[in-house]
Amino acid sequence: MLYPKEKYLESEEFPFAAFPYPTLPERVMNPHTHDFIELVYVADGFGEHLYKGHSYPISKGDIFVIPPDVEHDYRVIGTAPLKVYNILFISSFLEAELQALSKVSSFMNFFYVEPFLRQKADFESHLKLSLPEAQEVQLRLERIIEEFDHKALGYRISIKALLIELLVWLSRCYEERLVQTWFRPEHSGIRELCAFLELHYAEPFQLEEICQMCGMSKTSFTHKFKQTIGKTFTEYRNEVRIQASLKWLRETDEPVIRVAERVGVGDVSYYNKLFKQQIGMPPREFRHKYRSGNPRAAAPY
């Protein structure tokens, strides 16, 4: 299905739209393309992004760009809505500004490279915001949406200025991910650790080993990790492990205890507890409801 710009953008003279969009668990799946650019920020919830025939996990803090003519859609994981912010526009909307920004490599990398590569070697091409960055980007998006909703005098000029400022700010965030000699190396190390955990979530690393990997004391590490990521190391690793287990539940017949072991949780009771906390239902119910080949799985969750 094609979502045309004539239906979703304000007008031919001002080809732009901005709004928050809660994707509900009951929403019928609708893979689609569009003839405009879509900037998406995930403000809350868990889900999967279906992009070019592949499925990628998304959660709070993910921000990415979907170019025109690419089929995609979302699934909600759990019982809570997946809350996203959408900014829609066509390239000519900021033609001169985009041409200037295209000379900045970090902008080009963020703006045109598929961001969900955290399971591959070049995982850094996605943009996962830290807690302070997520708070900042949400404030910026809400200002843009407020201007678009109220349409006060000069709102079009204001929206363009705010959008350009947002894109420049995001390109700087992306560039910081690429700079190895950052002024706050401990924060860079923690982000690299998170990417490492997304690849090696099943490994039984102890907290002391992790602290050594980052070159920090346990006290310093726990403080910096919570400050940078917005949750404790254990909370983050448990979230990654539960997200990784969804694929095994949907696509295999392996017992839940074996799935738990595959993602690094040796105690199946603890795994069941974590799963229900994050997803809102036990793993067996999730498997029955959403496993591959189940007709009910055609609806996003």
N, C-alpha and C positions, 0 to 999 in steps of 0.2 A: 504494500500500500504506500502511495506517495502522499506525504503531507505537503501541500503546496504553500508557497510563501503568501499567496493572495489570501489564504484562509487564516494564517497564523500571525502574520506580521501586520503592523498597524496600517500601512498604506504604501503605495508605490513611491511616494515622496519621502516617507520615513519608514524604511523596511526594517523594523525593529520590534521586539516584544520581550518582556521580562516578567516572570511570575514564579512563585513557589508552587511546587506540584507534589502533593503526597500520593505516591503510588500504593494503592491498597492491596492487601493480600488476595482479595477476591477479583481483582482486575483481570479481565480476559486478555490473554497474550495476543499481542498485535505487532509482529515484526514489520518495520516500516523504514522508508527512506524519506528524505526531505531535500528540497532544493535550497536550503539555507544552512548556515553554520549554527551549531548548537553548543554552547558552553554550559557544562553541567557541574554543579557542586552538590555533593552528598552531605546534607546537614545532619541526618540522623537515620538510624536503622541499618539493617543488613540486607544484602541482596546479591544478585548476579547481573552482570551486563552481558547480553548476548550481542556479540560484535563480530561480523564477518564469519559467521558460522562457528565461533568459539564462545565459551562462557568464562567470564572472569569475575572474581569476587569483588564486591564494592562495599564500603562502609563509610562511616563518618570521617570526613577529612579528605576524601578522594575528590579531585577536580580534574576534568578532562574536557577535550574538545572533540566533537563529532563533526567531521566535514560533510559537505553535501554528497548525496547519492550513495551513501553507505548504509546497508541494512543493519538495523540494530533494534534492541528492545530490552526490557528489564524484567527480572523476576524478584519478588520479595521473598526473603527467607524469614520465617517466623510468623508471628501474629501481629506485629506492629507495622505500621506503614513505613515505607521507604521515602523519607522526605528529601526532595531535591529542589534546587533552585535552577531554573532554566533562563538563559539569555540567548535570544535568537536574533540573527541578523544576516544579511548577505555581505559578501566581501566588498562590494562597491560602497557599502554604508560607511566604511572607514578606509576607502581606497588609498588616499594619500598617506594616511597614518600607517596603514599596514605595509605599504611600500617602504616607508622609513624604518619601521620596526623589523622588516624582513632582513635588514642588514645586521641585525643583532642575532648571533647564532643561538643563544639560549632561548630567545623568543621563538625562533623557527622550530627548534627542537621540541619545545613544549606545545606549540600551536598545531603542529602537523604530524607529530609522531604519536601513534597509538600508545596510550599511557599504561595499559594494563599488561605489563611484562614482568611482574614480580616473580613469576615462576621460571624465568629464563635468565640467561647470563647478563643481558643488558637491561636488568630490571629498573635501572635509574631513570629510564625515559618516561616513567609515570610520575605523577606529582601527588604525593601523599602529604598533606599539610600537618604540621605539628599543632598542638592545642592552641597556642597563641596565634599562629598563622590562620587556623580555622576560624577563630573568633574574629580576626581582622577581616578575612574575606567575606564572612557572613554580614558584617556591618556594612561593607562596601556594596554588597549585592542588595541589601535591604534599602540602601540609599537610592540605588538605581531603580529598584522596583517602586519605591515611593514616588519618585519623579514621574515614572511612567504611568502610575495609577492616578495621580492627582492632576497631571497635565497642567501645572501652573505656568504662568508666563515664562517663556524661555526654557521650557522643559527639554526641548529637543537638543538645544546647545548644551544644557547641563548634562544630559544623558551621554552625549558623545564624549564630553570631557571626563566624566566619571568612568566610562567604559575604557577609554584610552589609559587612564590612570590605573585601572584595575589590571589591564593587560601588561602594562609595564611592570607593575608590582609583582605579578605572577612570574614574569620572565626573570625578575631578580631573584625570586624564591627558587626558581629552577636552577639559575646560575649558581646559587649558593650550594646546591646539591653537587654540582660538578667541580667546585673548587676544593681541592684537597687540603690546602694550607689555609683553612678558615681561621678567623680570629678566635673562635670558640671551638677548638678541636674536639672537646669532649661531647659537644652536641652533634657534631658530624659523625663521631664514632658511634654514638647511640643510634643514629639513623642508619648507619651502615650495619649495625648489629641487628636492627629490625629487619632489614632486607635479608640478612644472613639467616635469621630465624624463620623467615617465610620460605626459605629453601630447605632448612634443616630442622623443622619443627619437631620431628620425632626423636631427635637425639636427646639423651638424658643429661644435659648439661646442668651442673649445679650452679647456684648463684655465685659462689666463690670463683668458679671457673670463668663465668661471664665477666665478673669484675676484673679479673686478670686480663681478659681479652681486650677490655676497654682501657686498661691501665689506670684504674681508679680503685679507691677503697670502697668497701661495701656501703658505708654511709654516704659517701659522695655519689656513688653510682645510683643508689635508690632515689636520692633526691633529684639528681639530674635527669634520670629516666622519667620520673613522674612529671617533672617540670617540662620536659621536651615532648613527651608522648601524651600526657594527660591521664595516664593510668599506671599502675605498678607493673613491674616486669612480669610477675606471675599472671596478672590479669591479661596482659598483652599476649603472652605465650599461649594461655588457655584459649583466648579468642582465635588465634591463628590455628590452633589444633582443631578446635570445633569446626571452623570454616573448612579446613582441609578434609575433615571426615565426611562432609556432606556428599562429596563425589562418590566415596566408597559405599555409602548407604543407598544412594540412588542407582548406582551402576553395577553393584555386585550382590551376591547372596551371602556374603561372609557374615558370620555371627557378629552381633554388636560387640562382644568382648574382643573379637579379633580386630574389628575396625578401631576400637579404642587403643589397642596395642599398636596398630599401624601408625597412629598419630602421636604416640608417645605417652599415652595415659594407661598405666598398668592396672589401675583399680577401676573396674567397670561401673561400680556404684558411684564413684566420684565422677566418672565420665558422664553417666546419666544425669547427675545433678548439674554439672556444668552445661550440658547440652540443653536441658530444660530452662536453665537460667537465661541462656543466650537466645535460643530459638523459640522458646515458649511452648514446647511440647517434647515428649520423650523421643529418643531416636527411633524406636520401633514405629511409633505413630507417623513420624516424618517419612520413614521408608515406605510405609503402606500408602501414604498420601501422595508422595512425589517421586517414587522410583520410576526409572526409565521404562517406557512401555505401558505405564498406567494411564488410562485416558484422562484421569483427573489431573495428571501432571501437565496437561496442555494449558492449564490456567496458571498464571504466575503466582509465586508464593512469597 
